[in-house]
Amino acid sequence: MKQSIKRIVLVVTLILICSLTASLAVAEDVAAPVAEAAQDNSTSAKAIAAGIAIAVAALSGALAMGWSIAKSADSISRQPEAAGEIRGSLMLGLVFVETVVIYALIVAILIVFVL
């Protein structure tokens, strides 16, 4: 459990570092007019927000899927006669987790193109 928390903290830290680095790279054009710079900053902020949204959703979805698959394999090894019911519940749970990730992708696309 402690090892998975350390991994989560590491991934979140890497995401924050990447987003800060991207915002610094976008801010290099200081000599542009104020209106153009404001438009560029809003576009880059949208891209960063969309990237963070999809990264967090993908990370949490991957962790949830891995955890549920591990638990179902453990359950099947303990009760092989219930493998069909466990497998069915696993598939339904994986569908719900993947749906959340797809919703996050849709929200990220809406952030970039609509706002």
N, C-alpha and C positions, 0 to 999 in steps of 0.2 A: 504494500500500500504506500509506504513512504517513497519507494522508488518511482511509482507512477506519479506521485505528487511532484517529485523532483523533475520528472520529464515534462509535466504540464507547465511548471514554472519556467523551465528552460525554453520551451516552445513559445510561450507568451512573451518572454523576454526577447527572443529572437524576432518575433513579429513586431514588437515595439521598436527595436533597433532598426529593422528594415524600413518601417514606416517613417521614422525620424530621418534616416539617411535619404529616403526618397524625397521627403519634403525639403531637405537641404539642397539636394541636387536640382530640384525644380526652381528653387529660389535664387539661382545663379545669375539670372538676367535682371540685374538691378537697374540698368540704364533705360529700360523700356518706359513708355508713358504710363501714368498712374492707372488710367482706365484699362489699358491692355494688360498691365500687371495684375490688376484686380480680377480680370476675367481669367487669366492663366491660373491664379491662385485658387479661384473657385473650382476650376476644372481639375486641378491637381488634388484639391481637398476632396472632391467627389470620388476621384479614382482611389485615393487612399482609404476613404470610408468604405467604398465597395470592396476593396482588397481585404481590409480588416474584417468586414462582415462575412465574406465568404471563407476567409481563413479560419475564423473562430468556429463557424458552422461546420466546416470540413474536419477540423481537429476534434471537435466534440462528437461529431458523427462517427469518425473513425474510432475514437476511444470507446464509444457506446457499442459499436458493432463488434469490436474485438473482445470487449468484456462479455457481451451476451453470447458470442460464439464459444468463448472459453467456458462459460458457465453451462451452456447446453451440452458441450462435449463432456464435461464433468458429470452432469446429470445422466447422460446416456450411458456413461461407463459405470455409474452406480446402479441404474435400473435399465438394462438393455430391453426389457419387455415394453417399456414406455417410450421407446425411441421414436415411434411415429407421432405421438402426441407432442413430444418435446420438439421434434423437428418442425411440426406445423406451427407451434407457438413461436419458435425461433424465426421462421420465415415471416410471420405476421409482424413481429417486433422489428425485424430488419427493414421491412417495407415502411413502417412508421418512421424509423430513424432516417432512412434515405429521403423520405418526403420532406422532413424538416430541412435537410441539406438542399434539396431542390428549391424549396421556398426561399431559402437564404440566397441562392443564386438568382432567383427572380427579383428579389429585393435589391440585390447588388446591381443588376441590369437596369432596374428602374431608377436607382440613384444616379447612375452614370448618364442615362439618356433622357430622363424626364425632368429631373430637378435642375 
